[in-house]
Amino acid sequence: MAEFTLHEDPRSGNCYKIKLTAALLGLPLGVQQYDIMKGETRTPEFLAKVNGNGRIPVLQIADGDTARFLPESNAACWYLASGSPLIPQDRFAQADMLRWMFFEQYNHEPNVATLRFWLHFVGEANLSEQQKAQMMAKRIAGCEALKLMDRHLEAHDWFVGEGATLADIALYAYTHVAEEGGFGLADYPAIQRWIARVAGLPGYAPMA
């Protein structure tokens, strides 16, 4: 049986997605932690052995004497969840799940997660002028993403089908901590109900 190690910074929602996927599936997951604020994923050793892109998360998969490294959070979640109920078997539902996962990476994460990082970890006073100039656009785009999610969840308990899938895990990671980026979740009651549903799943593990 393969053994899994997550190369992560525990403050990262992208890393948390993989930890939550593993927890819901009951899969043991070791961790190797890095501090991205100190540039620990940019060392020559990390770039050579773990991810030449200098980013986390990376899922390390050890099977006997073979170790493989899989970057990108949603790809790692897919690998862990393959064959499980977290990935629908119906062809359209599977594609619809991927649609929401692409939405998370293209519309949601670049805005909601980026503002959380800037405001909660870097601090507004420490932002560059270029970052400060981008804040309003990112806030508008982040609110639009949350509004779209809220409208969908007004009519559905989950993003795809009748139960939790990787679409919910991908979107939950940064949504449930969106207030750390200045987004008021009280404005999105359907999202709040969905957050409670995810937190109530058997095996759920909170973010560090």
C-alpha positions in Angstrom: 0.0 0.0 0.0 1.3 3.5 -0.9 2.3 5.8 1.9 1.5 9.5 1.6 3.4 12.5 2.8 2.1 16.1 2.3 4.7 18.8 1.9 2.8 21.8 3.3 2.5 25.0 5.1 -0.4 24.4 7.5 -1.7 28.0 7.0 -2.4 27.2 3.4 -6.0 26.4 2.3 -4.6 24.6 -0.8 -2.7 22.3 1.6 -5.7 21.9 3.8 -7.8 20.6 0.9 -5.5 17.5 0.7 -5.5 17.0 4.4 -9.3 17.2 4.5 -9.7 14.8 1.6 -7.4 12.3 3.4 -9.3 12.7 6.6 -12.7 12.1 5.1 -11.4 9.0 3.4 -9.6 7.7 6.5 -6.2 7.8 4.8 -3.1 8.2 6.9 -1.1 11.3 5.8 2.3 12.3 7.0 3.3 15.9 6.8 6.5 17.8 6.1 6.1 21.4 7.0 7.6 24.5 5.4 7.3 28.2 6.1 6.6 29.9 2.8 7.1 33.3 4.5 10.8 32.4 5.0 11.3 31.0 1.5 11.7 27.4 2.6 10.1 26.1 -0.7 12.7 28.0 -2.7 15.8 26.3 -1.5 17.9 24.4 -4.0 17.1 21.1 -2.3 13.3 21.6 -2.4 13.5 22.7 -6.1 15.6 19.7 -7.0 13.8 17.0 -5.0 10.2 18.1 -4.4 8.9 20.7 -6.8 10.9 22.7 -9.4 8.1 25.2 -9.3 9.0 26.1 -5.8 5.4 25.8 -4.5 3.4 23.7 -2.1 1.4 21.6 -1.6 3.1 18.6 -3.0 1.8 15.1 -2.3 4.6 12.6 -2.0 3.6 9.0 -2.9 5.9 6.3 -1.7 5.3 2.7 -3.0 8.1 0.4 -2.0 11.4 1.9 -3.1 9.6 4.4 -5.5 8.7 7.9 -4.5 6.7 10.2 -6.7 5.8 13.8 -6.2 2.5 15.3 -7.3 2.1 19.1 -7.1 -1.2 21.1 -7.4 -3.8 20.7 -4.7 -6.7 19.6 -6.8 -4.7 17.0 -8.7 -3.5 15.6 -5.3 -7.1 15.5 -4.0 -8.2 13.6 -7.2 -5.4 11.1 -6.7 -6.4 10.4 -3.1 -10.1 10.2 -3.9 -10.0 8.1 -7.0 -12.5 5.3 -6.7 -14.2 6.9 -3.7 -17.6 8.5 -3.3 -15.9 11.9 -3.3 -15.7 11.6 -7.1 -19.1 10.9 -8.8 -19.3 8.0 -11.2 -21.8 9.6 -13.5 -19.9 11.2 -16.4 -21.7 14.5 -16.4 -21.6 14.8 -12.6 -17.8 14.1 -12.7 -17.3 16.9 -15.3 -19.6 19.2 -13.3 -17.4 18.6 -10.3 -14.3 19.5 -12.3 -16.1 22.6 -13.4 -16.4 23.8 -9.8 -12.8 22.8 -9.1 -11.6 24.9 -12.1 -13.9 27.8 -10.9 -12.2 27.6 -7.5 -8.7 27.9 -9.0 -9.6 30.6 -11.6 -12.3 32.8 -9.9 -12.2 32.0 -6.2 -8.7 31.3 -5.0 -6.9 34.1 -6.8 -9.2 36.6 -5.0 -10.4 35.2 -1.7 -7.2 33.3 -0.8 -4.9 36.1 -2.0 -6.7 38.8 0.1 -6.6 36.4 3.1 -2.9 36.0 2.7 -2.2 39.7 2.2 -4.3 40.9 5.1 -4.0 38.1 7.6 -0.4 37.0 7.2 1.5 39.8 5.4 -0.4 42.8 6.8 -1.8 45.6 4.8 1.0 48.0 5.9 3.6 45.6 4.4 2.0 45.3 1.0 3.6 46.7 -2.1 2.0 49.6 -3.9 1.1 47.2 -6.7 -0.6 44.8 -4.3 -2.5 47.7 -2.7 -3.7 48.8 -6.1 -5.1 45.3 -6.8 -7.0 45.0 -3.6 -10.3 46.5 -4.7 -10.4 44.5 -7.9 -9.7 41.3 -6.0 -12.4 42.1 -3.4 -15.0 42.7 -6.1 -14.1 39.5 -7.9 -14.0 37.6 -4.7 -17.5 38.8 -3.8 -18.8 37.9 -7.2 -17.4 34.3 -6.7 -19.1 34.0 -3.3 -22.4 35.4 -4.7 -22.4 32.8 -7.4 -21.7 30.0 -4.9 -24.4 31.3 -2.6 -27.0 31.4 -5.4 -26.2 27.8 -6.3 -26.3 26.6 -2.7 -29.7 28.2 -2.2 -31.1 25.4 -4.3 -28.6 22.6 -3.5 -27.1 21.1 -0.4 -23.9 20.3 -2.2 -22.2 21.6 -5.4 -22.7 18.4 -7.3 -25.2 15.6 -6.7 -26.6 14.6 -3.3 -23.4 14.4 -1.3 -20.0 15.9 -0.7 -17.5 15.7 -3.6 -14.1 17.2 -4.3 -15.9 20.3 -5.5 -17.1 20.9 -2.0 -13.6 20.2 -0.5 -11.9 22.5 -3.0 -14.3 25.4 -2.4 -14.6 24.9 1.4 -10.9 25.3 2.1 -10.7 29.1 1.5 -14.3 29.9 1.8 -14.7 28.9 5.5 -11.8 31.3 6.4 -12.8 34.0 4.0 -13.4 36.5 6.8 -9.7 36.5 7.4 -9.5 38.3 4.0 -12.2 40.8 4.9 -15.2 39.0 3.3 -18.3 39.0 5.4 -19.8 35.5 5.3 -23.0 36.8 7.0 -23.9 38.2 3.6 -24.0 34.6 2.2 -26.5 32.6 4.3 -26.6 29.6 2.0 -22.8 29.4 2.1 -22.9 29.5 5.9 -25.3 26.5 6.0 -23.1 24.6 3.5 -20.0 25.3 5.7 -21.9 23.7 8.6 -22.7 20.7 6.5 -19.1 20.2 5.5 -17.9 20.5 9.1 -20.4 17.8 10.1 -19.1 15.2 7.7 -17.8 12.0 9.3 -14.0 12.2 9.6 -13.9 15.9 9.2 -10.7 17.5 10.3 -10.4 21.3 11.0 -7.8 23.5 9.5 -4.7 24.0 11.6 
